[in-house]
């Protein structure tokens, strides 16, 4: 990417705007205690009965180990009365993998986990924090390498004029904070918004199109999910992965549909949003543009990949706020999953529990009370992810000290 000069005064202004922002556990409101991780007594541990097969778990743990072995991480996370490091997470995963691979007996395995590990949970105001559990998936679209009357919606690669500014290079005060924008004259300004890209055509004619697809709404949902696969006319399958975002904040358009009474809160889902917008094409642009965030993609092999650069595993990978939870860490998740009939209609919801790895993040996944579970691809994954918006509980697993 080409580096371009920018005015010092513009950067100082942007630094000033960011000086009050928190990139870690949010400051509590007046009267609230800070969010903290608290040790869970063994008597209060959840029932550790995993609803999925072990192969996916081993795969996810190995991916987390690969990440941690190749990462230098000096940030500490306070869990209860102790601080944990990258090395603690790596050793925890290594020991956990050894236990589940070498001990096929569930009862014996559980006893070893209780002997060698602690569980931690987020607390605030003397009570545990629940989480809102949502889902995401890998969308499937149809497309072409060339535009046509059918395939007329472009998927863009990274623009050369998109700047990534590491604010930590200007002041230790802003260590770990970044800014995304572009240069206009001698000023750094926000990059083009969704409306400026899709309706005003600011990227048209710059040879940034990877391919074109035939469904504007499904393309929007691929932006939300962060990856996808596109079936071309010749039968070949192109995998697309997240490259970068334009730096604008994410806005959930479902809020607007609820506000205007288009969808009832209890009926809100990805499928409900799609159906409403499909039936009201005259409203599509205005509603979609409420979310100014825009994603740029790249062709990938394998995947899909999470924000840690790891292939993510259906049912085992979760997105969380990586400024709060340990990247690549292991956790126990309790939540709800749909039961579908042969026509993929949801008939009921049942509780589940399983081990998961923290391997992704997302624009809407901020704070200690938000988690996003990856479901994979296909119709069942899309339906499950699109409807999941249920309470859950989340426990971080770390080996005991001196183990």
C-alpha positions as CSV (number, residue, x, y, z in Angstrom):
1,X,0.0,0.0,0.0
2,X,1.3,3.4,-0.9
3,X,2.2,5.7,2.0
4,X,1.1,9.3,1.7
5,X,1.8,12.4,3.8
6,X,-0.8,14.0,6.0
7,X,-1.1,17.2,8.1
8,X,0.0,17.0,11.7
9,X,-2.9,19.2,12.8
10,X,-5.3,16.6,11.4
11,X,-3.7,13.8,13.3
12,X,-3.6,15.8,16.5
13,X,-7.3,16.4,16.2
14,X,-8.0,12.7,15.7
15,X,-5.8,11.8,18.6
16,X,-7.7,14.2,20.8
17,X,-11.0,12.5,19.8
18,X,-9.7,9.1,20.7
19,X,-8.1,10.1,24.0
20,X,-11.2,9.3,26.0
21,X,-11.9,6.0,24.3
22,X,-11.4,2.7,26.2
23,X,-10.1,-0.3,24.3
24,X,-10.2,-2.6,27.3
25,X,-12.9,-3.6,29.8
26,X,-15.4,-0.7,29.6
27,X,-15.5,1.7,32.4
28,X,-18.5,1.1,34.6
29,X,-21.4,3.6,34.8
30,X,-21.8,5.6,38.0
31,X,-22.8,3.2,40.8
32,X,-21.5,0.2,39.0
33,X,-18.5,-1.9,39.9
34,X,-15.8,-2.7,37.3
35,X,-16.2,-5.9,35.4
36,X,-13.8,-8.6,36.6
37,X,-13.0,-12.3,36.2
38,X,-13.8,-14.3,39.3
39,X,-12.8,-17.8,40.1
40,X,-15.6,-20.3,40.0
41,X,-15.6,-22.7,43.0
42,X,-15.5,-26.3,41.9
43,X,-18.9,-26.9,43.5
44,X,-20.4,-24.3,41.1
45,X,-18.8,-25.7,37.9
46,X,-21.3,-26.4,35.1
47,X,-21.9,-30.0,34.0
48,X,-19.2,-30.5,31.4
49,X,-21.1,-32.7,29.0
50,X,-20.0,-31.8,25.5
51,X,-22.7,-32.0,22.8
52,X,-20.2,-32.3,19.8
53,X,-17.7,-34.8,18.7
54,X,-14.0,-34.6,19.8
55,X,-12.5,-34.3,16.3
56,X,-13.7,-30.7,15.9
57,X,-12.5,-29.8,19.4
58,X,-9.0,-31.2,18.8
59,X,-8.8,-29.3,15.5
60,X,-9.8,-26.0,17.1
61,X,-7.3,-26.5,20.0
62,X,-4.5,-27.2,17.6
63,X,-5.3,-24.1,15.7
64,X,-5.1,-22.0,18.9
65,X,-1.8,-23.6,19.8
66,X,-0.4,-22.8,16.3
67,X,-1.4,-19.2,16.9
68,X,0.1,-18.9,20.4
69,X,3.4,-20.6,19.5
70,X,4.0,-17.9,16.8
71,X,2.9,-14.9,18.8
72,X,4.7,-12.6,21.2
73,X,2.2,-11.3,23.7
74,X,3.1,-9.1,26.6
75,X,-0.3,-8.1,27.7
76,X,-1.5,-9.6,31.0
77,X,-5.0,-10.6,31.8
78,X,-6.2,-10.5,35.4
79,X,-8.2,-13.6,36.4
80,X,-9.3,-13.6,40.0
81,X,-6.2,-12.9,42.1
82,X,-3.7,-13.9,39.4
83,X,-2.3,-12.5,36.1
84,X,-2.1,-14.8,33.1
85,X,0.1,-14.5,30.1
86,X,0.4,-15.9,26.6
87,X,2.5,-18.7,28.0
88,X,-0.2,-19.6,30.6
89,X,-2.8,-19.9,27.8
90,X,-0.5,-22.0,25.6
91,X,0.3,-24.4,28.5
92,X,-3.4,-24.7,29.4
93,X,-4.3,-25.7,25.8
94,X,-1.3,-28.1,25.7
95,X,-2.4,-29.9,28.9
96,X,-6.0,-29.9,27.9
97,X,-5.3,-31.5,24.5
98,X,-3.1,-34.1,26.2
99,X,-5.9,-35.1,28.5
100,X,-8.7,-35.4,25.9
101,X,-6.5,-37.3,23.5
102,X,-5.0,-39.8,26.0
103,X,-8.0,-40.4,28.2
104,X,-11.1,-41.8,26.5
105,X,-13.1,-42.2,29.7
106,X,-15.4,-39.2,30.2
107,X,-15.5,-39.5,34.0
108,X,-11.7,-39.8,34.3
109,X,-11.2,-37.0,31.9
110,X,-13.5,-34.7,33.9
111,X,-11.7,-35.5,37.1
112,X,-8.3,-34.6,35.5
113,X,-9.7,-31.3,34.2
114,X,-11.0,-30.4,37.7
115,X,-7.7,-31.4,39.2
116,X,-5.5,-29.4,36.9
117,X,-7.6,-26.4,35.9
118,X,-9.6,-23.4,37.2
119,X,-12.7,-21.9,35.6
120,X,-13.3,-18.1,35.6
121,X,-16.3,-16.1,34.8
122,X,-17.0,-12.3,34.4
123,X,-18.7,-10.6,37.4
124,X,-20.1,-7.2,38.0
125,X,-22.0,-5.8,41.0
126,X,-21.6,-9.0,43.0
127,X,-23.2,-11.2,40.4
128,X,-22.1,-13.1,37.3
129,X,-22.5,-11.5,33.9
130,X,-24.7,-13.3,31.4
131,X,-23.8,-13.2,27.7
132,X,-25.9,-12.6,24.7
133,X,-25.0,-15.4,22.3
134,X,-25.5,-14.9,18.6
135,X,-24.3,-16.8,15.6
136,X,-22.5,-16.3,12.3
137,X,-21.9,-18.5,9.2
138,X,-20.1,-18.6,5.8
139,X,-22.6,-17.4,3.2
140,X,-22.9,-18.9,-0.3
141,X,-23.5,-16.7,-3.3
142,X,-23.6,-17.0,-7.1
143,X,-21.2,-14.8,-9.1
144,X,-19.1,-14.2,-12.2
145,X,-15.7,-12.8,-13.0
146,X,-17.3,-10.4,-15.5
147,X,-20.2,-8.0,-14.9
148,X,-23.5,-8.6,-16.7
149,X,-27.2,-7.6,-16.3
150,X,-27.5,-10.5,-13.8
151,X,-24.1,-10.2,-12.0
152,X,-23.9,-6.5,-11.3
153,X,-22.9,-6.1,-7.7
154,X,-19.1,-5.9,-7.1
155,X,-17.1,-7.5,-4.4
156,X,-14.1,-5.2,-3.8
157,X,-10.5,-5.9,-2.9
158,X,-8.4,-3.6,-0.7
159,X,-8.2,-0.1,-2.1
160,X,-4.7,1.4,-2.4
161,X,-5.7,4.6,-0.8
162,X,-7.0,3.0,2.4
163,X,-4.7,4.1,5.3
164,X,-4.0,2.2,8.5
165,X,-2.5,4.5,11.1
166,X,-0.9,3.0,14.2
167,X,-1.5,5.7,16.8
168,X,0.9,4.1,19.2
169,X,3.8,5.3,17.0
170,X,2.8,8.9,17.9
171,X,2.3,8.4,21.7
172,X,2.5,5.6,24.2
173,X,-0.8,6.9,25.4
174,X,-2.4,5.4,22.3
175,X,-0.5,2.1,22.3
176,X,-2.6,-0.6,20.5
177,X,-5.0,1.8,18.9
178,X,-5.3,2.2,15.2
179,X,-7.1,4.5,12.8
180,X,-8.4,3.8,9.3
181,X,-9.0,6.6,6.7
182,X,-7.7,8.2,3.6
183,X,-5.8,11.3,2.5
184,X,-7.6,14.3,0.9
185,X,-5.3,17.2,0.2
186,X,-3.1,17.3,3.3
187,X,-5.7,16.0,5.7
188,X,-6.5,12.5,7.0
189,X,-10.3,12.0,6.7
190,X,-12.7,9.0,7.2
191,X,-12.7,6.5,4.4
192,X,-15.7,6.2,2.1
193,X,-18.9,5.0,3.7
194,X,-21.2,2.3,2.4
195,X,-23.4,4.9,0.8
196,X,-20.4,6.6,-0.8
197,X,-19.2,3.2,-2.2
198,X,-22.4,1.5,-3.2
199,X,-24.6,4.4,-4.3
200,X,-22.2,7.2,-5.1
201,X,-19.7,5.0,-6.9
202,X,-16.5,6.3,-5.4
203,X,-14.7,3.0,-6.1
204,X,-16.1,2.5,-9.6
205,X,-13.6,2.3,-12.4
206,X,-10.6,1.7,-10.1
207,X,-10.2,-2.0,-11.1
208,X,-10.9,-3.2,-7.5
209,X,-13.6,-5.7,-8.4
210,X,-12.7,-9.3,-7.5
211,X,-16.0,-10.5,-9.0
212,X,-19.6,-9.6,-9.3
213,X,-22.6,-11.3,-7.6
214,X,-26.3,-11.4,-8.4
215,X,-27.9,-10.7,-5.0
216,X,-27.3,-7.3,-3.4
217,X,-28.8,-8.4,0.0
218,X,-26.7,-11.6,0.2
219,X,-23.6,-9.5,-0.5
220,X,-24.5,-7.2,2.4
221,X,-24.9,-10.2,4.6
222,X,-21.4,-11.5,3.5
223,X,-20.1,-8.1,4.7
224,X,-21.7,-8.8,8.1
225,X,-20.3,-12.3,8.3
226,X,-16.8,-11.3,7.1
227,X,-16.3,-14.2,4.6
228,X,-18.1,-16.3,2.0
229,X,-18.0,-18.6,-0.9
230,X,-19.1,-17.7,-4.5
231,X,-20.1,-20.3,-7.1
232,X,-19.2,-19.1,-10.5
233,X,-21.0,-19.9,-13.8
234,X,-18.4,-22.5,-14.8
235,X,-19.0,-24.4,-11.6
236,X,-15.8,-23.3,-9.8
237,X,-16.0,-22.2,-6.2
238,X,-14.2,-19.0,-5.0
239,X,-13.5,-18.6,-1.3
240,X,-13.5,-15.0,-0.1
241,X,-12.0,-13.9,3.2
242,X,-12.0,-10.6,5.2
243,X,-9.1,-8.3,4.3
244,X,-10.0,-5.0,6.0
245,X,-12.8,-2.6,6.9
246,X,-13.3,1.0,6.0
247,X,-13.1,2.1,9.6
248,X,-16.7,3.2,10.1
249,X,-18.7,1.9,13.0
250,X,-20.9,-1.1,12.6
251,X,-24.7,-0.6,13.0
252,X,-27.2,-3.4,13.3
253,X,-30.0,-2.6,10.8
254,X,-32.4,-4.9,12.6
255,X,-32.8,-2.1,15.1
256,X,-34.3,0.2,12.5
257,X,-36.7,-2.5,11.3
258,X,-37.9,-3.0,14.9
259,X,-38.1,0.7,15.5
260,X,-40.4,1.3,12.5
261,X,-42.5,-1.8,13.3
262,X,-41.5,-3.8,10.3
263,X,-40.3,-6.8,12.3
264,X,-41.4,-7.7,15.8
265,X,-38.5,-8.0,18.3
266,X,-39.2,-11.6,19.1
267,X,-39.3,-12.4,15.3
268,X,-36.0,-10.7,14.5
269,X,-33.5,-12.8,12.5
270,X,-31.3,-12.5,9.5
271,X,-34.0,-14.3,7.5
272,X,-36.6,-11.7,8.7
273,X,-34.4,-8.8,7.6
274,X,-33.8,-10.5,4.2
275,X,-37.5,-11.1,3.6
276,X,-38.5,-7.6,4.5
277,X,-35.9,-5.9,2.3
278,X,-36.6,-8.3,-0.6
279,X,-40.3,-7.3,-0.4
280,X,-39.5,-3.6,-0.1
281,X,-36.7,-2.9,-2.7
282,X,-37.5,0.8,-2.5
283,X,-36.2,0.8,1.1
284,X,-33.1,-1.3,0.6
285,X,-30.5,1.3,0.1
286,X,-31.6,3.7,2.8
287,X,-31.8,0.9,5.4
288,X,-28.5,-0.8,4.4
289,X,-26.7,2.6,4.4
290,X,-27.5,3.0,8.1
291,X,-24.6,0.6,8.5
292,X,-21.7,2.7,7.1
293,X,-19.2,-0.1,7.8
294,X,-17.9,-1.7,4.6
295,X,-15.7,-4.8,4.1
296,X,-13.0,-5.5,1.6
297,X,-12.2,-9.1,0.6
298,X,-9.5,-11.2,-0.8
299,X,-9.5,-14.6,-2.4
300,X,-8.3,-17.3,0.0
301,X,-7.5,-21.0,0.0
302,X,-9.2,-23.1,2.7
303,X,-10.7,-21.2,5.6
304,X,-12.8,-19.4,6.5
305,X,-10.4,-17.6,8.7
306,X,-11.0,-15.7,11.9
307,X,-9.4,-12.4,12.9
308,X,-6.4,-14.3,14.5
309,X,-5.6,-15.6,11.0
310,X,-6.6,-19.1,12.0
311,X,-9.1,-21.4,10.1
312,X,-12.2,-21.4,12.3
313,X,-14.1,-24.6,13.2
314,X,-17.9,-24.9,13.0
315,X,-19.4,-25.2,16.5
316,X,-16.0,-24.7,18.2
317,X,-14.8,-21.2,17.3
318,X,-16.3,-18.1,18.8
319,X,-15.9,-14.4,18.3
320,X,-15.4,-12.3,21.4
321,X,-14.0,-9.0,22.4
322,X,-10.2,-9.7,22.2
323,X,-9.5,-6.7,24.4
324,X,-11.2,-8.5,27.2
325,X,-11.0,-12.2,26.6
326,X,-7.7,-14.1,25.9
327,X,-7.1,-14.6,22.2
328,X,-7.0,-18.3,21.3
329,X,-8.1,-19.2,24.8
330,X,-10.2,-22.2,25.7
331,X,-13.7,-21.8,27.3
332,X,-16.8,-23.6,28.2
333,X,-20.0,-22.3,26.6
334,X,-23.5,-22.9,27.7
335,X,-26.3,-21.8,25.3
336,X,-29.2,-22.8,23.2
337,X,-29.4,-24.4,19.8
338,X,-32.3,-25.0,17.4
339,X,-34.0,-28.3,16.6
340,X,-35.0,-28.4,12.9
341,X,-37.4,-30.6,11.0
342,X,-36.6,-32.2,7.6
343,X,-37.6,-28.9,5.9
344,X,-35.1,-27.0,8.0
345,X,-37.8,-25.2,10.0
346,X,-37.0,-24.5,13.6
347,X,-39.4,-26.4,15.9
348,X,-37.8,-25.8,19.3
349,X,-34.6,-24.7,21.1
350,X,-32.7,-27.0,23.5
351,X,-29.8,-26.2,25.8
352,X,-26.2,-27.2,25.0
353,X,-22.8,-27.1,26.5
354,X,-19.4,-27.5,24.8
355,X,-15.7,-26.5,24.7
356,X,-14.9,-23.6,22.4
357,X,-11.9,-21.6,21.4
358,X,-11.8,-17.8,21.2
359,X,-10.5,-17.4,17.6
360,X,-12.4,-14.4,16.1
361,X,-13.8,-10.9,16.7
362,X,-16.4,-8.7,15.1
363,X,-17.6,-5.2,14.8
364,X,-20.7,-5.9,16.8
365,X,-19.0,-8.1,19.4
366,X,-17.9,-5.6,22.0
367,X,-17.8,-5.8,25.7
368,X,-17.8,-8.7,28.2
369,X,-21.5,-9.8,27.5
370,X,-21.3,-10.5,23.7
371,X,-20.3,-13.7,22.0
372,X,-20.8,-15.0,18.4
373,X,-20.7,-18.7,17.6
374,X,-19.5,-19.9,14.2
375,X,-21.9,-22.4,12.6
376,X,-20.2,-23.3,9.3
377,X,-21.8,-23.1,5.9
378,X,-25.0,-24.4,4.2
379,X,-28.6,-23.9,4.8
380,X,-28.8,-25.3,8.4
381,X,-25.9,-23.1,9.4
382,X,-27.5,-20.0,7.9
383,X,-30.8,-20.7,9.7
384,X,-29.2,-21.5,13.0
385,X,-26.9,-18.5,12.9
386,X,-29.6,-16.2,11.6
387,X,-32.0,-17.0,14.5
388,X,-29.6,-17.4,17.4
389,X,-30.0,-14.5,19.9
390,X,-30.2,-16.2,23.2
391,X,-28.7,-15.9,26.7
392,X,-25.7,-18.0,27.5
393,X,-22.9,-18.4,30.0
394,X,-19.1,-18.4,29.4
395,X,-16.3,-19.8,31.5
396,X,-12.6,-19.3,30.8
397,X,-10.4,-22.4,31.4
398,X,-6.8,-21.9,32.7
399,X,-4.5,-24.4,34.3
400,X,-3.8,-24.0,37.9
401,X,-0.7,-22.2,39.0
402,X,2.5,-24.4,39.3
403,X,0.9,-27.2,37.3
